[in-house]
Amino acid sequence: MSKVNVPEILIGDEKLKEFLSKGIKRTEEFLEIESASPYNPLTEITQHLLLAGGKRIRPVLVFLSAQFGKPDIDRLAKVAAAIEFIHVATLYHDDVMDEALLRRGVESANAKFGNTNAILAGDFLFSRASAIAAELGPHVVTTLADTLSVLCEGQIREAMGAGDSDPIKHYLEVLKQKTGSLIETSAALGAYLSGADDVVTAALSNYAQNIGLAFQISDDILDLKGDSAKSGKMIGKDLLEGIHTLPVLSALSLDKEESLKQLLVEVRKNPELIQTIIDKVTNLGGFDVATLHLESLIDQAMTSLDSVPKGSARDALVQFAEWLTKRNS
């Protein structure tokens, strides 16, 4: 069984807390069963990250969104597993492209098993997600297929770069596609499978998309200011890979002397410059701008919940957003 670190959401309703706990446990069972192959070496690779744990943000949103209808825990756990398979598959592929060495506090799949095996294991997880979706009906199949298309477009958009367009607008669009789309789908399918009405489903989808963007921006901040022992990620890893996230892009837009721009070139060959860059981004106000973006997204998410019935489930969604913000403190 995986080392799951479910978000510390303060849920006062014991029945909801119990349902969420059972749902995540059932999802973990599906993840382990459905990711296994008759060929044991493949199972070892596909389960490498799955069993390393994670926050299970997407499954949590599936089960919370299902509270606004009549939830069926097995059907919800299956779609949560399919979504998590897609998420982990994209991580396998991302790590190959980024030549990453660490993920979730363990050696990345590509570092441990090689690029070819990591790519094929990711493809296998995509196929398992498709098989699960087929059990749940055409709407789930279409929704996941459309989401995967958006994810791929976001990945290509990121690889191609901003070009002549505004770097910050480009980056936020990439986030919307690469991160926000699958989190939005988690809420949408949780609501759909429980039979929630269209207005509530649309509100939950909008909430989740904004939460997804906020979640990624919080990760951008933590990549530079977080605790590597807790995150399992090397501080400043994005800088070494030449990836400029929102705090850095914001600082660049404010850097009249363009000294940061030169440092970002030099750091790729001299990792000792990471702290110098972090200090520079701080002094230029890059973290302040990124935090304002995050808070704005949280506000938009909260506004979306105005169309959702009051109760313990909506309270839990509010708590989830608050937990997300506190990750930066």
ABEGO torsion letter per residue (X at the ends): XBBBBBBBBBBABAAAAAAAAAAAAAAAAAAAAAABBABAAAAAAAAAAAAAEEAGAAAAAAAAAAAABBBBAAAAAAAAAAAAAAAAAAAAAAAAAAGBABBGGBBBAAAAAEAAAAAAAAAAAAAAAAAAAAAAEAAAAAAAAAAAAAAAAAAAAAAAEAEABBAAAAAAAAAAAAAAAAAAAAAAAAAAAAGBBAAAAAAAAAAAAAAAAAAAAAAAAAAAABBAAAAGBBBGAAAAAGBBBAAAAAAAAABAAGAAAAAAAAAAABAAAAAAAAAAAAAAGAAAAAAAAAAAAAAAAAAAAAABBBEAAAAAAAAAAAAAAAAAX
